């Protein structure tokens, strides 16, 4: 007689269904609004730590203590004894072109003969501009003199062609100067010390010249 290999049916127990009233239309709308609000303003994955502010304050205090400790150690070693102006009153004259929060740093640099890089770069830029203007004025004067002294049309054509070549060259030089000025102004922390860019027409006007030699000759 063959044995029956079928397993007996499993009994599944389910809890009795609760008799819950159907949600009203108003409740469904309120739930939808809450879901929409959660979607628009999602909660942070990591909740704010109420103690984080205290930790930051403590970290700042620890850092300040460390700085004070290092300064005390340097004073005991005599690291500050050989500084320029040691034992003399510190010059505390305020620079009107330096922001209030940078006065102390600039004063320390000045008293120890240390110039910030952007100040040195600014001086170099202004020196380059003055050198360019000196050469520019000299060439303009020579060109005007040559134009006035030209005794023939052929000579005037020659002077005019040379003048036009100088105009092209000056335009290229001003482009390079203005590129350097733009880089310098980005590094300067003081907007009042901004170096203004050059314009060829303005530079010509300063020496009484237009873009053509005839205008100078007619006006002179």
matplotlib code that plots the C-alpha trace (Angstrom):
import matplotlib.pyplot as plt

x = [0.0, 1.6, 2.0, 0.5, 3.3, 1.1, 1.6, -1.4, -2.7, -1.2, -3.5, -3.1, -4.3, -5.2, -6.1, -9.7, -10.1, -10.7, -13.8, -12.2, -14.4, -13.6, -11.5, -13.4, -12.6, -11.2, -8.7, -7.5, -6.9, -5.0, -2.8, -2.1, -1.1, 1.2, 2.9, 3.3, 4.9, 7.3, 8.2, 8.9, 10.8, 12.4, 13.8, 17.5, 19.0, 21.1, 19.2, 20.8, 22.9, 21.9, 25.3, 27.1, 27.2, 28.8, 31.3, 32.3, 32.7, 34.9, 37.0, 37.6, 38.5, 40.9, 42.5, 42.9, 44.5, 46.9, 47.9, 48.5, 50.6, 52.7, 53.2, 54.3, 56.8, 58.2, 58.6, 60.4, 62.8, 63.4, 62.1, 60.7, 63.8, 65.5, 62.5, 63.0, 62.0, 62.3, 62.1, 60.8, 57.2, 55.2, 54.1, 50.3, 49.5, 46.4, 46.5, 43.4, 43.6, 43.6, 40.4, 40.0, 40.2, 43.6, 45.3, 47.2, 48.5, 49.6, 51.3, 53.2, 54.4, 55.4, 57.3, 59.3, 60.0, 57.8, 55.6, 52.5, 52.9, 50.0, 51.5, 54.8, 53.0, 51.0, 54.1, 55.7, 52.5, 52.5, 56.1, 55.6, 52.7, 54.8, 57.7, 55.3, 53.8, 57.2, 58.2, 54.7, 55.0, 58.5, 57.4, 54.3, 56.5, 59.0, 56.2, 54.6, 58.0, 58.6, 55.2, 55.7, 59.2, 58.2, 59.0, 57.3, 54.2, 56.4, 57.9, 54.5, 53.3, 56.3, 55.7, 52.0, 52.6, 55.1, 52.5, 49.8, 52.2, 52.8, 49.0, 48.7, 51.7, 50.3, 46.9, 48.6, 50.7, 47.7, 45.9, 48.8, 49.0, 45.3, 45.5, 48.1, 46.0, 43.0, 45.0, 46.4, 43.0, 41.7, 44.5, 44.0, 41.9, 41.2, 39.0, 40.1, 43.6, 42.2, 44.4, 42.5, 42.9, 44.4, 42.7, 44.7, 42.4, 42.7, 46.5, 46.6, 44.3, 46.6, 49.4, 47.2, 47.1, 44.3, 44.6, 45.8, 48.8, 46.8, 44.7, 47.8, 49.3, 46.0, 45.6, 49.2]
y = [0.0, 3.3, 6.0, 9.4, 12.0, 15.1, 17.5, 18.4, 21.9, 24.7, 26.7, 30.5, 32.6, 36.3, 38.8, 39.9, 43.0, 46.2, 48.0, 51.4, 54.1, 55.3, 58.4, 61.5, 63.7, 66.4, 64.0, 62.7, 66.3, 67.1, 64.0, 65.0, 68.5, 67.1, 64.8, 67.7, 69.8, 67.0, 66.8, 70.5, 70.7, 67.4, 66.7, 66.5, 63.1, 64.0, 66.0, 69.1, 68.4, 70.8, 70.5, 71.4, 75.1, 74.4, 72.1, 75.0, 77.4, 74.9, 74.3, 78.0, 78.4, 75.5, 77.0, 80.4, 78.7, 76.9, 80.2, 81.9, 78.9, 79.1, 82.9, 82.4, 79.7, 82.0, 84.8, 82.6, 81.5, 85.2, 84.9, 88.4, 90.0, 90.6, 92.1, 95.5, 98.3, 96.1, 98.3, 101.3, 102.6, 101.1, 103.4, 103.1, 105.8, 104.7, 104.5, 106.0, 103.6, 100.4, 98.8, 99.1, 95.3, 95.2, 98.2, 96.0, 93.6, 96.4, 98.2, 95.1, 94.6, 98.2, 98.3, 95.3, 96.5, 93.9, 95.0, 93.0, 91.5, 93.5, 96.8, 96.0, 94.8, 98.1, 100.2, 98.2, 98.6, 102.4, 102.6, 100.6, 102.9, 106.0, 104.6, 103.7, 107.2, 108.8, 106.9, 107.4, 111.2, 111.3, 109.4, 111.6, 114.7, 113.3, 112.3, 115.7, 117.4, 115.2, 115.9, 119.7, 119.6, 117.4, 119.4, 117.1, 115.0, 111.9, 112.7, 113.3, 109.9, 108.3, 110.1, 109.2, 105.5, 105.4, 107.1, 104.5, 101.7, 103.3, 103.5, 99.8, 99.1, 101.3, 99.6, 96.2, 97.5, 99.0, 95.6, 94.0, 96.7, 96.6, 92.8, 93.3, 96.0, 93.7, 91.0, 93.5, 95.0, 91.5, 91.1, 94.5, 94.4, 98.2, 99.4, 103.0, 102.0, 100.5, 101.3, 102.6, 101.0, 103.0, 104.1, 105.2, 108.1, 109.4, 109.1, 110.9, 113.7, 114.2, 115.2, 117.2, 114.8, 113.0, 109.8, 111.7, 114.0, 116.6, 117.4, 118.2, 120.2, 122.2, 122.8, 123.7]
z = [0.0, -1.1, 1.4, 0.9, 0.6, 0.5, 3.3, 5.4, 4.6, 6.7, 8.9, 8.5, 11.4, 10.6, 13.3, 13.1, 11.0, 13.0, 12.4, 11.4, 10.0, 6.5, 6.4, 5.6, 2.6, 4.9, 6.5, 3.1, 2.0, 5.2, 4.7, 1.1, 2.2, 4.8, 2.3, -0.1, 2.7, 3.5, -0.2, -0.5, 2.8, 3.4, 6.9, 7.2, 7.2, 10.3, 12.9, 14.3, 17.4, 20.1, 21.6, 18.3, 19.1, 22.5, 20.8, 18.4, 21.3, 23.1, 20.0, 19.6, 23.2, 23.0, 19.8, 21.6, 24.6, 22.2, 20.5, 23.8, 24.9, 21.8, 22.2, 25.8, 24.8, 22.1, 24.6, 27.1, 24.3, 23.4, 19.9, 20.1, 21.5, 18.1, 16.3, 14.6, 17.0, 20.1, 23.2, 21.3, 21.1, 18.3, 15.6, 15.6, 13.0, 11.1, 7.4, 5.9, 3.0, 5.1, 6.5, 10.2, 10.8, 9.0, 10.7, 13.2, 10.6, 8.3, 11.2, 12.1, 8.6, 8.2, 11.5, 10.5, 7.0, 5.4, 2.5, 1.5, -2.0, -3.5, -2.4, -4.0, -7.2, -7.2, -7.0, -9.8, -11.9, -11.4, -12.3, -15.5, -16.5, -15.9, -18.0, -20.8, -20.7, -20.8, -23.9, -25.4, -25.0, -26.4, -29.6, -30.0, -29.9, -32.4, -34.8, -34.6, -35.2, -38.2, -39.6, -39.2, -40.7, -43.7, -46.8, -49.4, -49.8, -50.0, -46.6, -45.1, -46.4, -44.8, -41.4, -41.5, -42.2, -39.3, -37.1, -37.9, -37.1, -33.7, -33.1, -33.7, -31.4, -28.6, -28.8, -28.3, -25.4, -23.7, -24.0, -22.1, -19.5, -18.8, -18.4, -15.7, -14.1, -14.0, -12.2, -9.7, -8.9, -8.1, -5.4, -3.8, -0.6, -0.8, -3.6, -3.1, -4.4, -7.7, -10.7, -13.6, -17.0, -19.9, -23.1, -26.1, -27.0, -23.4, -23.5, -26.8, -25.5, -22.5, -24.8, -27.1, -30.0, -31.9, -33.9, -36.9, -37.2, -39.1, -36.0, -34.0, -36.8, -37.3, -33.6, -33.0]

ax = plt.figure().add_subplot(projection="3d")
ax.plot(x, y, z, "-o")
ax.set_aspect("equal")
plt.show()
